[in-house]
Amino acid sequence: MKIGILGGTFDPMHRGHTYLGRAVSTVLDLDRVLFMVSYLPPHKGKQKITSPFHRYSMVAMDLLEEETLYPSQWELDQRKSSYTIETLQYFNSHYPQHQYCFIAGSDSLKEIYLWKDYATLLKEHCFVFVQRPGAQVNLEELKISDSLRQKIHIVCNQDPPIIRSGQSLLMTLDAPDISASSLRKLIASGKRPSSKLISPSVLQYVKKHRLYEENQDPLE
């Protein structure tokens, strides 16, 4: 099978995440996309994060009726900071019969040089970077070597993308401009986000558990 892995904190899960999973799945003809919920993202520092239980629940709830999109708790089960290199190495070594690609936004590509073993990631694995509004990437401006830059292929409409280890893709999919941090602030202010931003079921879950209210304990 061809499997995409979409990693993130999903705090909260929103329409942009779902759109990204569907769009990449369609373009690359993936058999499934795993929404990999991180336990403790290394890059978040001391930022307050909602408990893994709630974040996974929101993802599972949002994907309940999706045919090719699935929640994954593998990184949660590690109960520690998980690095992308460890996740990809695990799946490739334990399930070598499948092809994997890691899906991320162009903002991640801009900071890829900060990722653990980023050179190995680009040399040995497949990434699908999607241009995000306000975070358009120019490959020449990346803080990586020329040899690594050549590992990233810009996808054109007439050029069918192929999943291949050691070859990453940069594509434009008209992804909606939705920010999880903006949603948290909106909800915390007492306003109700549009259903175009977050699904009603996820919003109801957020309200029920008072996830983003001021002074709310994120581990509650």
C-alpha positions as CSV (number, residue, x, y, z in Angstrom):
1,M,0.0,0.0,0.0
2,K,0.9,3.6,-0.4
3,I,0.5,5.3,2.9
4,G,0.8,9.0,3.9
5,I,1.7,10.1,7.4
6,L,0.3,13.5,8.5
7,G,1.9,14.4,11.8
8,G,0.8,17.2,14.1
9,T,-0.5,18.2,17.5
10,F,-4.0,18.8,16.1
11,D,-4.8,21.3,18.9
12,P,-7.5,21.5,17.7
13,M,-8.2,19.3,14.7
14,H,-9.6,21.6,12.0
15,R,-10.9,21.6,8.4
16,G,-7.4,22.5,7.1
17,H,-6.0,19.2,8.4
18,T,-8.8,17.2,6.8
19,Y,-8.5,19.0,3.5
20,L,-4.8,18.4,3.4
21,G,-5.2,14.6,4.0
22,R,-7.9,14.3,1.4
23,A,-6.1,16.4,-1.2
24,V,-2.7,14.6,-0.9
25,S,-4.4,11.2,-0.9
26,T,-6.2,12.1,-4.1
27,V,-3.2,13.5,-6.0
28,L,-0.8,10.7,-5.0
29,D,-3.5,8.0,-5.1
30,L,-2.7,6.9,-1.6
31,D,-4.4,3.9,0.0
32,R,-4.6,5.6,3.4
33,V,-3.4,8.6,5.3
34,L,-2.5,8.2,9.0
35,F,-3.1,11.3,11.2
36,M,-0.2,10.8,13.6
37,V,-1.0,12.6,16.8
38,S,2.2,13.7,18.6
39,Y,2.6,13.0,22.3
40,L,5.0,15.9,23.1
41,P,6.2,17.8,20.0
42,P,9.9,18.6,20.4
43,H,9.6,22.0,18.6
44,K,6.8,23.3,20.8
45,G,9.1,24.1,23.7
46,K,7.2,25.2,26.8
47,Q,4.1,26.0,25.0
48,K,0.9,24.8,26.7
49,I,-0.6,21.8,24.8
50,T,-3.9,20.1,25.3
51,S,-3.7,16.6,26.7
52,P,-3.0,13.8,24.2
53,F,-6.3,12.1,25.1
54,H,-8.3,15.1,24.0
55,R,-6.3,15.8,20.9
56,Y,-6.5,12.2,19.7
57,S,-10.3,12.1,20.5
58,M,-10.8,15.2,18.3
59,V,-8.9,13.6,15.4
60,A,-10.8,10.3,15.7
61,M,-14.1,12.1,15.9
62,D,-13.4,14.2,12.8
63,L,-12.3,11.2,10.7
64,L,-15.1,8.9,11.7
65,E,-16.8,8.9,8.3
66,E,-13.7,9.3,6.2
67,E,-12.8,6.3,3.9
68,T,-9.0,6.7,3.6
69,L,-8.1,8.9,6.5
70,Y,-7.3,7.2,9.9
71,P,-6.2,8.5,13.3
72,S,-3.0,6.9,14.6
73,Q,-1.8,6.8,18.2
74,W,1.6,5.2,17.6
75,E,3.6,8.3,18.7
76,L,1.2,8.7,21.7
77,D,2.0,5.1,22.8
78,Q,5.7,6.1,22.9
79,R,4.9,8.5,25.8
80,K,7.8,10.8,25.0
81,S,8.9,13.4,22.5
82,S,8.8,11.7,19.1
83,Y,11.0,12.7,16.2
84,T,9.9,12.2,12.6
85,I,13.0,10.2,11.8
86,E,12.1,7.7,14.5
87,T,8.5,7.4,13.3
88,L,9.5,6.8,9.6
89,Q,12.3,4.4,10.5
90,Y,9.9,2.4,12.6
91,F,7.2,2.0,9.9
92,N,9.7,1.4,7.1
93,S,11.5,-1.3,9.1
94,H,8.4,-3.0,10.5
95,Y,6.2,-2.8,7.5
96,P,8.6,-2.7,4.5
97,Q,5.9,-4.0,2.1
98,H,4.4,-0.5,2.1
99,Q,5.5,2.8,0.7
100,Y,5.4,5.8,3.0
101,C,5.5,9.6,2.6
102,F,5.4,12.2,5.4
103,I,3.0,15.0,4.7
104,A,3.8,18.5,6.1
105,G,3.2,22.2,5.3
106,S,5.7,24.5,3.6
107,D,6.3,26.1,7.0
108,S,7.9,22.8,8.1
109,L,10.1,22.8,5.0
110,K,11.4,26.3,5.8
111,E,12.5,24.9,9.2
112,I,13.5,21.4,8.1
113,Y,17.2,22.2,8.9
114,L,16.2,22.3,12.6
115,W,14.7,18.8,12.5
116,K,16.6,15.9,14.0
117,D,18.7,14.1,11.4
118,Y,17.2,16.3,8.6
119,A,19.8,15.2,6.1
120,T,18.9,11.6,6.6
121,L,15.2,12.4,6.3
122,L,15.6,14.0,2.9
123,K,18.2,11.4,1.7
124,E,16.3,8.2,2.7
125,H,12.6,9.1,3.0
126,C,9.8,10.8,1.1
127,F,8.2,14.0,2.1
128,V,5.2,15.8,0.6
129,F,5.4,19.5,1.4
130,V,2.3,21.5,0.6
131,Q,2.5,25.2,0.1
132,R,0.6,27.1,2.8
133,P,-0.9,30.5,2.4
134,G,1.6,33.0,3.8
135,A,4.4,30.5,4.0
136,Q,5.3,30.1,0.3
137,V,8.7,28.4,-0.1
138,N,11.5,29.3,-2.5
139,L,13.8,26.3,-2.6
140,E,16.8,28.5,-3.2
141,E,16.3,30.2,0.2
142,L,16.3,27.0,2.2
143,K,19.1,26.7,4.8
144,I,20.2,23.3,3.4
145,S,22.9,22.1,1.1
146,D,22.5,22.1,-2.7
147,S,22.6,18.3,-2.8
148,L,19.7,18.2,-0.3
149,R,17.8,20.9,-2.2
150,Q,18.0,18.7,-5.3
151,K,16.1,16.0,-3.4
152,I,13.0,18.2,-3.4
153,H,11.0,18.2,-6.6
154,I,8.5,20.9,-7.4
155,V,5.3,19.2,-8.7
156,C,3.7,20.7,-11.8
157,N,0.2,19.8,-13.1
158,Q,1.5,18.0,-16.1
159,D,4.0,16.0,-14.0
160,P,2.4,13.1,-12.1
161,P,4.0,12.9,-8.7
162,I,5.5,9.6,-7.6
163,I,6.3,8.3,-4.1
164,R,10.0,7.4,-3.9
165,S,12.4,7.1,-1.0
166,G,15.0,9.9,-1.2
167,Q,12.7,12.1,-3.3
168,S,10.5,14.7,-1.7
169,L,7.7,16.7,-3.3
170,L,6.7,20.3,-3.1
171,M,3.1,21.0,-4.3
172,T,0.4,23.6,-4.3
173,L,-3.1,22.3,-3.4
174,D,-5.0,25.5,-2.6
175,A,-5.0,24.6,1.0
176,P,-7.3,26.8,3.2
177,D,-5.6,29.3,5.5
178,I,-6.6,27.9,8.9
179,S,-4.5,28.3,12.0
180,A,-5.0,26.1,15.1
181,S,-3.6,28.9,17.3
182,S,-6.1,31.4,15.8
183,L,-8.9,29.0,16.5
184,R,-7.8,28.5,20.1
185,K,-7.9,32.3,20.6
186,L,-11.2,32.6,18.9
187,I,-12.8,30.0,21.1
188,A,-11.1,31.3,24.2
189,S,-12.7,34.7,23.5
190,G,-16.1,33.2,23.6
191,K,-16.8,33.4,19.8
192,R,-18.1,30.5,17.7
193,P,-15.9,29.5,14.8
194,S,-17.5,28.9,11.4
195,S,-18.2,25.3,10.4
196,K,-15.8,26.1,7.5
197,L,-13.0,26.2,10.0
198,I,-13.8,23.4,12.4
199,S,-16.4,20.6,12.2
200,P,-19.5,21.0,14.5
201,S,-18.7,17.6,16.2
202,V,-15.2,18.7,17.1
203,L,-16.4,22.1,18.3
204,Q,-19.0,20.5,20.4
205,Y,-16.3,18.3,22.0
206,V,-14.2,21.4,22.6
207,K,-17.1,23.2,24.3
208,K,-18.1,20.1,26.4
209,H,-14.6,19.8,27.8
210,R,-13.9,23.5,28.0
211,L,-10.5,22.9,26.3
212,Y,-9.5,26.5,25.4
213,E,-11.1,28.5,28.1
214,E,-8.9,30.8,30.1
215,N,-7.2,29.2,33.1
216,Q,-8.2,25.7,31.9
217,D,-5.8,22.9,32.9
218,P,-4.7,21.3,29.6
219,L,-4.3,17.9,31.3
220,E,-7.9,17.9,32.6
